[in-house]
């Protein structure tokens, strides 16, 4: 058979030309969350459904009372839905025991808070090491993982400093290192620039950009458009419902 005949007769593998579908990391379906406030019921979330893929950078937005903090707590396994379902990496969260949920919160989800939440009398190394201690990681492995996380946020020369010896931006970098130390599936950041000036806030957001580029899934809770502009997707909540869910292409302000 000549070359032309081989080319004509060879089967075409059309499937290989199609891009692989993104892997769904977490999925919420018809999630409702209500709180009893005396005689009144507060409807924090009203039938929220969404999927977030691995390596997405998502901003959850909304004004005070919109439900964004409640949604963050549900995603972070800090609270449970009143009804509806939540699956994380294919596992139904409602079926997990308290110890399994604690493992998820410690190892699978890295939290970054507006107020840093560092232990004042512990140095940078000890603050970052803490999730590994809770996770029962052996001392030698803890040291290696802790040092690696601190180096990733550019604070290798500050390991022995206490939080009161650091600037606000450096403290938030410590909090990010602590969130990264277990190589979590998700970084969940709640208003991470809220206590920082604009220039330092920009530096922190650039760090999130770099982490996302390296493959990290990031879910960012914010009410600031210019902060959300770093994400590739913005989910806006209003009165406990998803008002919009739009791709932003990660446009920078």
GIBELPE-V359900 format. One record per backbone hydrogen bond with DSSP energy under -0.5 kcal/mol. NH is the residue of the N-H (numbers start at 1). CO is the residue of the C=O. Records with the same first field share a line. If there is no record, write none. Layout:
NH = CO / CO
This chain:
6 = 2
7 = 3
8 = 4
9 = 5
10 = 6
13 = 11
14 = 12
17 = 14
18 = 15
25 = 52
26 = 52
27 = 87
28 = 50
29 = 85
31 = 48
32 = 83
33 = 45
35 = 42
37 = 35 / 40
38 = 36
40 = 37
42 = 35 / 40
43 = 41
44 = 33 / 42
45 = 33
46 = 240
47 = 45
48 = 31
50 = 28
52 = 26
54 = 23
56 = 53
58 = 56 / 218
59 = 233
60 = 220
61 = 59 / 235
62 = 222
66 = 63
71 = 67
72 = 68
73 = 69
74 = 70
75 = 71
76 = 72
77 = 74
78 = 73
79 = 73
82 = 32
83 = 32
85 = 29
87 = 27
88 = 91
89 = 25
91 = 88
93 = 86 / 91
95 = 92
96 = 93
101 = 97
102 = 98
103 = 99
104 = 100
105 = 101
106 = 102
107 = 103
108 = 103 / 104
109 = 104
110 = 186
111 = 109
112 = 188
114 = 190
116 = 113
117 = 115
120 = 118
122 = 119
124 = 161
125 = 159
127 = 123
128 = 124
129 = 125
130 = 126
132 = 129
133 = 129
134 = 130
135 = 131
136 = 133
137 = 132
142 = 138
143 = 139
144 = 140
145 = 141
146 = 142
147 = 143
148 = 144
149 = 145
150 = 146
151 = 147
152 = 148
153 = 149
154 = 151
155 = 150
158 = 155
159 = 156
161 = 158
163 = 122
165 = 162
166 = 163
171 = 167
172 = 168
173 = 169
174 = 170
175 = 171
176 = 172
177 = 173
178 = 174
179 = 175
180 = 176
181 = 177
183 = 180
185 = 108
186 = 108
187 = 217
188 = 110 / 186
189 = 187 / 219
190 = 112 / 188
191 = 189 / 221
194 = 191
196 = 193
201 = 197
202 = 198
203 = 199
204 = 200
205 = 201
206 = 202
207 = 203
208 = 204
209 = 205
210 = 206
211 = 207
212 = 208
213 = 209
214 = 210
215 = 212
216 = 211
217 = 185
218 = 56
219 = 187
220 = 58 / 218
221 = 189
222 = 60 / 220
225 = 223
228 = 224
229 = 225
230 = 227
231 = 228
232 = 57
233 = 57
234 = 246
235 = 59
236 = 234 / 244
237 = 61
238 = 241
240 = 66
241 = 238
243 = 236 / 241
244 = 236
246 = 234
248 = 232
249 = 232
250 = 231
251 = 248
